[in-house]
Amino acid sequence: QVQLAESGGGLVQPGRSLTLSCVASGNIIYIYTMRWYRQAPGKQRELVASISRGGITVYADSVKGRFTISRDSDNNTVFLQLNNLKPGDTAVYYCNADLRLENLEIVRDYWGQGTQVTVST
């Protein structure tokens, strides 16, 4: 059973920061690109940031310069540092990863359950 376990969300005031974490576990042979998505109420899910196995990062324009995505040395954990948070950042943030599982040759993407980030006074 593959799990992507997110943590770190919460209620914060505008301008403050949060750090989200996502740990991948299970019958995983290899973890490729890891990503953070978010989905606000009434809006479609959007890609926030991604990071490849080699550390190449891509950010949505709306978060560039404020958010930072990174991975730990074992490459099984992805972080998202959210700085200078704005009310528009309020959303459920989802971890996503391209994984190769044991006994499977095809790489597929998997999702976490999501963690709520609320930015409000």
Secondary structure, DSSP 4 states (H G I P E B T S, - for coil): --EEEEE--EEE-TT--EEEEEEEESSEEEEEEEEEEEE-TTS--EEEEEE-TT--EEE-TTTTTTEEEEE-TTSSEEEEEE-S--GGG-EEEEEEEEEEETT--S-EEEE---EEEEE--
